[in-house]
Amino acid sequence: MLLANLQRAWRKRMDDWLNRRIPAAHKQQLDLRSIFILPSRFGWLYLLLCISLFVLGTNYQNNLMLILCFVMLAILLINLHASYWNFARLCLMLKAIPPGYANSQVTAKLHLNAAEHQKSASGEIRVSTFGDDEYQVIDADCVQSVDLKLQLPERGIHRLPRLTIESFFPLGLYRCWTHLDFNTHLVVFPAPQRCELKLYALPDENEQEGSLVAQPGTEDFEGLRRYVVGDNLNRVAWKHVAKQQQWLSKNFESYASVSGFLKLPMVDAVNLEQELAKLAHQINVCSQQNVSFGLDLGGQKLAPATGEAHRIKCLTALAAYPDNTSEVRL
């Protein structure tokens, strides 16, 4: 318990410091304030070798060892400047992240642009979420954008955590890194759960509650019925006529929508997520059937409409219910 509290306090302190040092922005140009640089594991071993050569050279008065030590130190210092200036060429921008369903993956496009009047960065660039050990590798010499795979958390509207960008170019002696906040949110819809469609009649109408009203039509094949004189010959099941010597007609069915509302029932906190998941399924079904529907969440009501924009608007309302905005680690 004490360790967990200390970790939360340290994380909050780190977040506050990063917010002051590297503010959130849709486009991030790396500079002296946003770049951190320290020797890598290989760099520390390299530095330890330089110290050993210096101790041995001075102890045995071996000029060759001392010269080799100084040359290696010069390479270390030159690589320090080369690593920083290569990393500082990066100018990163994250495109808007499309919404998705809970516990699924979405793709975010990260653009690597060169700073103004400079060449593009070189070498491999590693990208990961802040505090995550898994990363994606980008070859900055070959590509200028990369598709980042993000695993979506539970339902809600979440703030995208900082992205950690790091590079070991050119010799792997130094690790340059930064933690960038792109001021982006993730809209996570409830994962749809199959259920019966329940569309409630509009308040000013006397229509019965239901999902779809079946009417004769030409959309979906329902079955066969006995042929009636006057039926369209194009609907005659000729194969059955040939086999059974009985005239049958194909019966089709279409659906006419009842314009009404999808409602969130009064439930406790335990069953809330399940009911929201059912509503997500019903929204998708209504959109596929081109049903004009509204959404009633109690304190929020969306007027009946159709189309993809209305579907996204309704699912977003489910994601935000009842105003769920937080920051998560992906």
Buried (B, 14 or more C-beta within 10 A) or exposed (E): EEEEEEEEEEEEEEBEEBEEEBEBEEEBBBEEEBBBBEBBEBBEEBBEEBEEBBEEBEEEEBEEBBEBBBEBBEBBEEBBEBBBEBBBBBBBBBBEBEBBBBEEEBEBEBBBBBBEEEEBBBBEBBBBBBEEEEBEEBEBEEEEEBEBEBEBBBBBBBBBBBBBBBBBBBBBBBBBBBBBBBBBBBBBBBBBBEBEBBBBBBEEEEEEEBBBEEEEEEEEEBEBEEBEEEBEEEBBBEEBEEEEEEBBBBBBBBBEBBBBBBBBEEEEEEEBBEBBBBBBBBBBBBBEBEBBBBBBBEEEEBEBBBEEEBBBBBBBBBBBBEEEEEEBEB
